[in-house]
Each structure stands twice: as C-alpha cells, then as structure tokens.
Amino acid sequence: MSDSSPSKPRLLRELMARGTVVLPGAFNALTAMQIERAGFDALYVSGAGLAAARGLPDIGLLSMAEMVADAGAIARAVAIPALADSDTGYGPPLSVMRTVEAFEQAGLAGVHLEDQESPKKCGHLPDKRLVSVAEMAQKIGAAVEARRDRDFLVVARTDARAVEGLDGAVKRARAYVDAGADAIFPEALESAEALAEEGVTVPLVANMTEFGKTPYLTVKQFEALGYRLVLFPVTALRVAAKAIEAMLEELRSLGTQQQSLDKMQTRQELYELLRYAEYEKRDADIEKRYGR
C-alpha cells in the first residue's frame, strides 16, 4: 500500500460499511495469497486452522506468540485486511491488552475474543464453559483501550447459544456492545430464525464452518439477516487436506505422481503466485545499484 492508502483496519471498516464481506480462512501465507488473487477483499485467520496446520486440535494449545507469528506472516503476505482469532485473549484483561497490541503490531486489521473459559473448545463442540458477563466485558474494555488505531476491529464472540440459550446469547451480546465491542460474533447458532433474532446495534459476524451447528446459508442470506462479516474459517484447509490425501493414496498405489498432474498448479502458475519474476527483477536491480 502507498502512504496515502487507508490502513488495513480502516479498509476493513470501509468494506463493512459498503456491504457484507466474505472472509475465507487462510492457514498459511500461500493460502492468503490465493485468496487475494481470487478477488476476495479480506480474509480470516482461524485459530482452528493454524492449530491444524501445526498438527494440533482446536483446544487452545497454541500460545499467543505462536498465533501472532503465524497470523502476522499471513497478514504481511497480502494487501487485503485480515481478521484474526485470538481465542480468549490468553488470560485476564492485562493479557488481553498485550494480545491486542501484538496482533495490531503484526499487521492484522482486527481480532475476535470469545467468552469461553480456558482451556477453550471448538465452538461447535458440546460442554463448553463460559466466563461471567462481567469478566468478558472487562476483557472487551481492555481490548478497546489497548488498540492504538481506533479503526482496529474488536469483535466479541459469544458461545452462549449452546450453554445459556438464545436469550443468554442476546443478553451477552448487548453487554459486550456496551463494553465497547465493534461487532458481535454469535457462535454455533442453529437456525436462520435464530440468526435473524440476534438484534444488536453493531455489525454481526457469521461463522459458516462446515459440519457444525449452523445451517448452510448463502452470503446473500446472511446479508439479508444483517450480517456484515461471513467467515469460512477452515474451508480451504479441509479441501486441501482431502486433495492431499487422495494424491498420497494414488502415489502409494501407483508409484508415480503422473495421475495427479492435472490437479496440480504448474511450476509457472506457482511462480506467478509467488511473484518469482518480481523478486528476480528486484535482485537484479540491487546488484546493478550496489554490486555484489
């Protein structure tokens, strides 16, 4: 971006003001570059996706430093804004403040914090435990206070639907808005009617994960229900993992990768995605100006 371009947090807010934004999940920088190249305006960094990429389940095993390192590498690889999962904020309000500072410095456009107890669980699994409304409100307030760029998005995720019912989720959402949340992420809702009844005064975030509790609505349907961000957190990872599994079965069976060639990016396609020629040109320019 040029110096006159809006910051990534500002850009994400501008996109939300214009309509509903689709955020495919990136589990590494290469995936992020593919998302950008495909024409999407923003992307999502899923804690579940990053955990899976490191061979771990989504039960809060990644540290804040690990999440920031991976999310930062993703954010720096693209010009589009990225919203990141920051789990429970990795501790009490002071830890939340440090978390927000770290994600903001790493180049993210915003984060979401959830109201589960640590260790957290995937939002679509049973037996989740929640912190009190007051404790989560303190975390949201701390997050808002910690950001340097007022446009940096602080999203409050509530997992209350599965624990306290829809009324509990709505009550919590309103309390989190009062605490300063810029958007509300109601996790694991179970019907289109429930989605429509979330009535709060800030933008809503939908989690369109596969094989979960939320029905498969289209982006246009989410938009009609008042949602401004729609996440597809591990869609790319699931498709990639399934494709790799099929390729490995063929390789083991046939002893050659030839049957998989038509499913691969070519060398040239991968080089174009990675801007290979651009890097070679920069290297040549440096050699010309400074010598070896």
N, C-alpha and C positions, 0 to 999 in steps of 0.2 A: 504494500500500500504506500501511496505517496503521503507526504506530511499533511496534505490538505484533505485526505480521505478520512471518513469517520472512524473512530476506534471500533474494534470488534464488538464490545458491549453496546455501543451506540447503534451500530449496524444491525445487531440482533433486535434491538428495540424498534428500530425503524421498520424492519421486516414484519414484526408482530403488529405494528400499527396499520400496516397495509393489508394484512390478511393472515390466514393460518399458515404456519411454517412447518414443513416436513423435515425432520431431522433423522436421517439414517444413522445407525450406530457404527462407529469406527473402532476397531480393536487394535489397530496399529496405524502408523503414518501412511503406509502404502494404501490401505483401505480408505483413509481420509482423502488421499489424492484422487482415488477413483470416484468417490462421492462428489468431490468438487468438479471433476471432469465431466461427470454425468449431468451436471447442471443444477444440482441442489444448492440452495442458498445458505444452508447451515448444516451442522452435524452434531451428533451426540456422542459423548464418551461414557460408555456404560461400565459401571463397576463390575457387573457380571461378565461383560465381555473381556475386560482387562484381566480379571481373575482367571477366566477360562484360557486366555492366551498364555498365562503363566502356569497352566495346569492345575488350577485350584478351583474349588467350588465357591459359589457366591454366599459366603457366610461371614464376611467381614475380616478375612485373613490378611488382605493387603493393607499395608500401613499407609499413612498419609503421604509419606515421602515417595513410596512406590507409585501411588496413584498420581501424584503431581508429576513425577518424572515421565510416566507413560502419557498422561494427558497433555503435558507440555510438548512432548515430541510430536504428538498428533496435531496440536494447535499450530505449531510452528511450520508444519508441512504445507499448510493451505492458507489462502487469503480469506476464506469464509469463516464466520464465527462458530465456536464450539461451546456447547453447554456440557458441563461435566457432573457426574455423580460424585458426591463427596460423603456418601453413606450418612453416618450420624454426626459428622463433623469431627470425629476422632477424639471425643472427650467432652468436658464441660465447656461453658461459654468462652473461657480464655483460650482453650484449644481450638474452638470454632473460629475465633478471631485469627489465630495463626493459620488455620486451614484456608480461610478466605484470602488472606494476604498471599499465601503461597500459590494458590490457584490463579489469582489475579496476576501476580508477577510472572507466572508461567505462560500467560497469554490467552487464558480462557475468557470467554465472554460472560460466564456466569456459572453458578453451581446450584445443585439442589441438596437440601438437608432433609433427613427423614426423622420421624418421631418414634422409631423403634428403640428399644433398649439394646445395649451392646452385650454380647455379640448379636448383630442383626441377622436377618434371614432374607432370602429372595422374597419379594413382596407377594408372590403368588403361591407361597407355601403356607401350610397351617401352623398354628401355635405360635404366632408372633406375639411379642410383648411390647407394650408401649410405655414411654416415659409420660409423666404428667403433662397436662396442657401448659402449666406454669413453667416447667423446665424447658419444654420445647420453645415457648415464647421467649425465654431468656436467650436461648441459642440463636433464634432468629434476630432478636435485637442486637446481639453481639456481632452477628454476621454483617448486618446492615452498617453498624458502627465501624467495622474493620475495613470495609472497602474504601479505596482511595478514589476510584472512579464511580461517581454516583450512578452511572449507567450500568455498572456491573450487576448482573441479574442475580437476585437472591430468591430462589424458589423453595417453598416449603412443601415437602411431600408428607402426606399423612397416610398411614397404613391402617387407619381406624375402621374402615369399612368392614374388614373381616373380624374385628375384635369388638367394636362398640356399635356396629350397625351404621346405616347411612346417616341417621340423626347425629351420631357421635362424630362422624367424619365431617359433616357440615359444621357442627359446633366448633370443632378443632380448626377447620379451615378459616372460619371467621376470626377466631382468636389469633391465628397466625398472621392474618391480614392486619389486624390491629397492632401486632408487634412489628410490622414493617415489611412483611413479605411482598415481593413484587408480583408473584404468581403462585398459584396453588396446584399441586400435583396430587390428585386423589388416586391412590394406588389400588389396583385389583377391584375396580368396580365391576358389577356383574350384569348390567343391562343398559340398554340405550336410555330407558326411562330414568335409571339412577344417574346416568351421566347428565341428563337434562336438569335434574333436580339439585345440582350442586350449588346453585345460585349464590355466588360471592361476587365481590366488586372488583376483582383483579383478574387478569387472564388465567385461563386454565390450561394445564398440561395433561395430555393423554399419553398413556403408555400402551402402545399397540404391540405388545410382545406376543409371541406365538405360544400356543399350548397352555395358555393361562386362563384366568377367570373372565377377562373382558372379551365381549363378543367382537368379531372381526368387522368393524365399521370402516368405511372408506374415509379418506381425509375430508371429502366434501360433507359427509355426515357429521364428522366431528366438528367441522366449521359451523354447521347449522346449529349445533348444540352449544356453541360459544367457546370452543377450544381454540387457542392461538398457537400452541406448540403440540405437534404429534410426533412422538418418539417411536422409532423402530430399532430398539436397542441392540438386539443380537441377531437380527435377520441375516445380515451379511455373513456373520460368523457361522451360523447354522448351515447356510448354503455352501460356504467354502469348506466346512468340515465334512459335509456329506459328499462333496465332489472329490475331496482328497481321499476319503475312504474308498470310493468307487475306483479311483485311479490306482490305489495301492493294491486292491484286490486283483485288478487286471494285471498289474506289474508282477505280482507274486505268481499269478496263474500262467501268464504268457512269457514272462522273462524279458519283455520289451515294453517300452512306453509308446510304441508306434500307434496303437489303437486309441491313444489319448490325445494325439497331436491336434485333432480338430477341436478339442475342448480347451486348449491352451491359448494364452496370449503368445503371439510370436515374439522372437527376440526383438524385432523392430518395434512392435507395439509396446512392449515393456520399456524399452529405451525411450520411446516417446513420452510415456507416462512419467518416467523418472527425469525427463529433460536432459538426457545424456548429452545431446549436441550443445545445449546451453552451457553445461559445465565444461565441455571441451573448449568452447569458444572463450569462456572466462579464463581458463587455464592458459590458453594461447595468448590472450591479451596481457595477463600478468607476466608471462615470460617475456613478451615483447617490451613491456614497460620497465621491468625490473631485472631481467636476465635471470639466469639460473645460478 
